[in-house]
Amino acid sequence: MTQPEQYVHQPVMLDEVMQMWPTERDGFYIDGTFGRGGHSRALLAWLGPQGRLAGIDRDPQAVATAEALAAEDERFSIHAGRFDCLPDVVAAVGRPLTGILLDLGVSSPQLDDPARGFSFLRDGPLDMRMDPSRGESAAEWLARAEEHDIANVLYRYGEEKRSRAIARRIVAERERQPLDTTLALAGLIESVLGRGQPGKHPATRSFQAIRIHVNQELEALEQVLEQAQACLAPGGRLAVISFHSLEDRQVKLFLRDAEGRRPQPRGLPLPPQPVLMRSLGKARLAGADEIARNPRSRSAVLRVAEKV
Ligand SMILES: C[S@@+](CC[C@H](N)C(=O)[O-])C[C@H]1O[C@@H](n2cnc3c(N)ncnc32)[C@H](O)[C@@H]1O
């Protein structure tokens, strides 16, 4: 697992996060997606001497980077695992939670390392697990899944219109030989869909879908949003950066319900809904300068809410 030598990490929408972040420098904060620590380092530079920051990540490489940071800075601790271990982290630190940041999805080093199997541009084992020590790899899942389950995943998580044709071809191909490299899968998808549009590989949507499924990304997000609402102290803030419409929709619907705005079924008036969170402004997008510097920020959407 190598990292490109010239890799420079640019935390996405850092200025916008800091503008909306709580003002209590000696509070307790969680970075639920430590990654390579870009946001965490900026938060530590801002944090006061009595402040605490706990990082969470399920990726062993991210955890190794964070352990080095924890050895340098006693205000910081790292917790390996899925971010929906949030209540355990809060209990371990034992302080009221002032803020939580989630910068969702995969990190650039994960995408760029062929050995992790996330990239359809570089050949590697078809893995795609953020934590390679747990669960099934993409190759293991594709080797055993029913055709209709593969089609459903491609449709639901990738919004892939030709999901059935791709699933059919995967099932036919795996009878002939194992489908266990990224380029074998990317080539198979291209053979079904053709070359696609310029600048967008035809395998983009399917790779996104399989990655979301293998890592149970939307299940973990659903859990952590509920937990954040329950664990935050009153006035504490939740900041979420999403990178695709499925994640952002989930955050938006969670906030709608937490703000007591769930649509009422017709003819069946419900009691008034409790107001648990308050959105701080509308969803924000990265600015043109950041997008020019860091193209990955192009699809970022930031939502921030405060516990009431
Ligand atoms: C976009 S990167 C975060 C980058 C980070 N903000 C930075 O500045 O370096 C997302 C990170 O979150 C981790 N991650 C994604 N989903 C997770 C989950 N459900 N539980 C724990 N970690 C997760 C990934 O392993 C990855 O390291």
The ligand as a MOL file (V3000), in Angstrom:
LIG
                    3D

  0  0  0     0  0            999 V3000
M  V30 BEGIN CTAB
M  V30 COUNTS 27 29 0 0 0
M  V30 BEGIN ATOM
M  V30 1 C -12.7770 11.9890 2.7220 0
M  V30 2 S -11.7390 11.1420 3.8290 0 CHG=1
M  V30 3 C -11.4970 12.2610 5.1380 0
M  V30 4 C -10.3570 13.2080 4.9280 0
M  V30 5 C -10.0450 14.0170 6.1590 0
M  V30 6 N -11.1210 14.9270 6.4970 0
M  V30 7 C -8.7660 14.7720 5.9860 0
M  V30 8 O -8.7870 16.0120 5.9900 0
M  V30 9 O -7.7300 14.1340 5.8440 0 CHG=-1
M  V30 10 C -12.8160 9.9870 4.5520 0
M  V30 11 C -12.1680 9.1050 5.5870 0
M  V30 12 O -13.2210 8.6040 6.3820 0
M  V30 13 C -13.0800 7.2310 6.5670 0
M  V30 14 N -14.4320 6.7050 6.6620 0
M  V30 15 C -15.4080 6.7570 5.7440 0
M  V30 16 N -16.5280 6.1910 6.1970 0
M  V30 17 C -16.2540 5.7780 7.4560 0
M  V30 18 C -17.0250 5.1250 8.4680 0
M  V30 19 N -18.2910 4.7680 8.2580 0
M  V30 20 N -16.4340 4.8840 9.6440 0
M  V30 21 C -15.1390 5.2480 9.8670 0
M  V30 22 N -14.3600 5.8440 8.9440 0
M  V30 23 C -14.9140 6.1100 7.7600 0
M  V30 24 C -12.3140 6.7140 5.3810 0
M  V30 25 O -11.5800 5.5650 5.7310 0
M  V30 26 C -11.4150 7.9100 5.0470 0
M  V30 27 O -10.1770 7.7770 5.6770 0
M  V30 END ATOM
M  V30 BEGIN BOND
M  V30 1 1 1 2
M  V30 2 1 2 3
M  V30 3 1 2 10
M  V30 4 1 3 4
M  V30 5 1 4 5
M  V30 6 1 5 6
M  V30 7 1 5 7
M  V30 8 2 7 8
M  V30 9 1 7 9
M  V30 10 1 10 11
M  V30 11 1 11 12
M  V30 12 1 11 26
M  V30 13 1 12 13
M  V30 14 1 13 14
M  V30 15 1 13 24
M  V30 16 1 14 15
M  V30 17 1 14 23
M  V30 18 2 15 16
M  V30 19 1 16 17
M  V30 20 1 17 18
M  V30 21 2 17 23
M  V30 22 1 18 19
M  V30 23 2 18 20
M  V30 24 1 20 21
M  V30 25 2 21 22
M  V30 26 1 22 23
M  V30 27 1 24 25
M  V30 28 1 24 26
M  V30 29 1 26 27
M  V30 END BOND
M  V30 END CTAB
M  END
